[in-house]
Amino acid sequence: MLPKIAFYSEILPIVLYLLLLSRNKGEGLRVIFFYCCFSWLTETIIFNRLHLHIPDYIHDSGFTILEFTFISYFAYTSLQGKILKKIPLIGALIFYPVAIIYFTRKQEGFDSMPASVEAILIITYCILLLYEQINNPEVLFVYNTKKFWVTIAFFLYFSSTLFLFLYARNFTQSEYAKYWNINNFFEILKNILFSVSFILNKSKDPYLQNLTSDA
């Protein structure tokens, strides 16, 4: 039941982004929209409906590489500090060699090493994004910004699945079916938080609006 809910939950942020397009211009949300579309298409069209016989290492490694690319681009464009902005570039220099080496070895099974490195790097990006948002004097309530909810979505998902990714390669089929529900649950949560971001009205901080109106 949970895998199906996780699967269909991927559609929700896509639909909400399109319905509320005028609210979701800027803030890197287009990248998140494309990421959601990519994730959904990967699961639906390529592997569930067309039934292409694609090896697991292409499916898993290809998804991990493209997922990391989308999220890194979001982090790079969202970070404002000159020093902090370099960290996603350094992260790319760490991740891509690991992912490419794993890919060229054509190892079957879950790509635990690239996925774990990806998770660690993205958790780091999320911490930096939250730090920068909290210390932004123009934003008194970070939960009123769309980027906050996107950042929290990625932070909760990857911090909760990191150890799952580390050990997934050694799971038996029964263990995989049992423990992968952790991924499914946080996948649902991630999509709900994306949806919150897309629903949120693009407006200034209420406190700053009151100051402006009083002036």
N, C-alpha and C positions, 0 to 999 in steps of 0.2 A: 504493500500500500504506500509506504513512504517513498520508494523510488518513483512511483507514478506521480505523487504530489510534487516531488522535486522536479520531475520532468516538465509538468505543466506549469509550475511556478515560474519557469524561465520565460513564458509568454507574457506574463503580467507586466514587467517593466517595459517590454517592447511596446505593448499596446498603450500603456500610460504615457510613454515618451511621445508617441505619435499623436495621441489625443490632446496632449498638453504641450505641443511643440513650441508655442510662443513663450512658455514659461522656462523652457529648457535650452535656450540659446546661450552659448558661452559657458564658462566655468569647466570646460573640458568634458561636458556631458555628452557631446556627440561621440567621443571616443568610447564612453561607457555604453552608449546605445549600440555602437558597432560591435563592442565586446559581447553584449547580450545576444545580438543577432548571430554572431559567430558561434557562440556557445550552443545556442538553440539549433542552428543549422547543422553543426557537427553531430549533435545527438540525434536529430530527427531525419533530415534528408539523406545525409551520406550513409549513416550506419543503420538506421532503423527502417527506412522506406526503400532505399535503392538496394540494400543488402549487398553492397560491394564487399568483395572478399579482400579487405585491406588488412595487412599484418598489424598486430597489436602495437609493435614498436613504432610504426608510422602514425597510427592513431594517437597513441599516448604522447610520444615525443613531439609530434607535430602540434598537438593541442597545447602542450606545455609551453613550447617555444612561442607560439602566437599569443597565447594568454599573457605570458610574461611581457611580450612586446607591447600589447595594448595597455597593460597596467603601468608599465615603466614610462610609457609616453604620457599617460595621465599624470603620473607623479612628477615627471620632468617639467611639464607645462604648468603644473599647479604650484610647485615650489617657487618661491620668489627670491630667497637669499642666494647670492652668487656662489657661496661655498656649498650650501645644501643642494643647489641645482646640479652640482657635479657628481653627487652621490649616485643617482640613477645611472650615470654614464660609467662610473666605476663598477657598479653592480652588473651592468651589461658585459663588461670585460671579464667578469667572473663567471657569469651564468652561461653565456653563449658557447664558450669553449667546452664546458662540462656537457651541455646539452648536445652539441654537435658530435663530440666524441662518443657519447652514449648512443646517439642516432646511427652513427656509422658502424658501430659494432653489431647492430641489428639484433639486439638481445630481446627475446620475447618476455612478456610479463610487464607489470607496471613499472614505469620509469621512476623508481623511488629516489635515485640520486638527483636528477634534474628537478623533479617536483619538490624535493626537500630544500634544495638550494633556492629555488624560486620562492618558496614559502618564507624562508628566512629573510631574503632580500625584500620581499614585499611587506613583511611585518616591519622591517626597518623603515621603509618608505612611509608607511602609515604613521609610525611614531613621529617621524620628522614632520609630516603634514599636519598632524594634530598639534605638535609643539608650535609650529608656525602659526596655525589658526588661533590657538589659545593666546599667543603673544601678539596677535594683530590688534593694535589699538582701535582700528575701525570696526571691529566685530566684538561686541560685548557678550553676545550669546551665540556661541559657535553652532548650537543646534538649530539656529535659524538659517544656516547656510546649507546649500545643496551638497557642497564638497564634503562637509562633515559627515553626512549620512553615507556617502559613497566610501569615504575613508574608513568609517566604522564597519561597513559591510565587509570590506576586504580584510580589515584587521581581525575581526571575529572569525571569519571563514578560515583564513590561513593559520592563525594562531591555534585554532581548534583542530585543524586537520594535519598539522605539521608532523606529529608523531605517528599518525595514521599513515601518512605518505612514507615515512621512514621505514615502517615495517610491512607495508602492503605487499611488497615483492615476495615476502616469505610466507604470506598467508596461504592456507589451504583454501579450497573452494568454499567450504562451509564457513571458515573463519572470515573469508572475504565477504560473503553474503551477510554475515552477522555484523561485522564491524563497519562495513561500508555505509551502514545507516547513519553513522556519525557524519560522514560526508553529505549524505542526503539531507539530514536535518539542517546543517549549516548552509547548505546550498539554498534551501527554502528561505532561511533567515536572510541570507545575502540578497536574494531576489526581492524580499519584502522591504529591506532597507533601501535598495535601489528604487523601488516603487515610491517609498516615502520621499526620497530625494526628488523624483520626477513630479510628484504631486505638489510638493512644497512651492508656494507662491514665491516668485522671484521678487523679493522686496528687501528694503533696508532693515537693519536692526530696529525693532520697535522703540528702543530707548533713544536711538539717534533720531528717529522720526519725531519723537515727542520734543526733543531739544530743538529740532528745526522748526516745528510748528509754533513752539513757545517764542522762538526768536522772531 
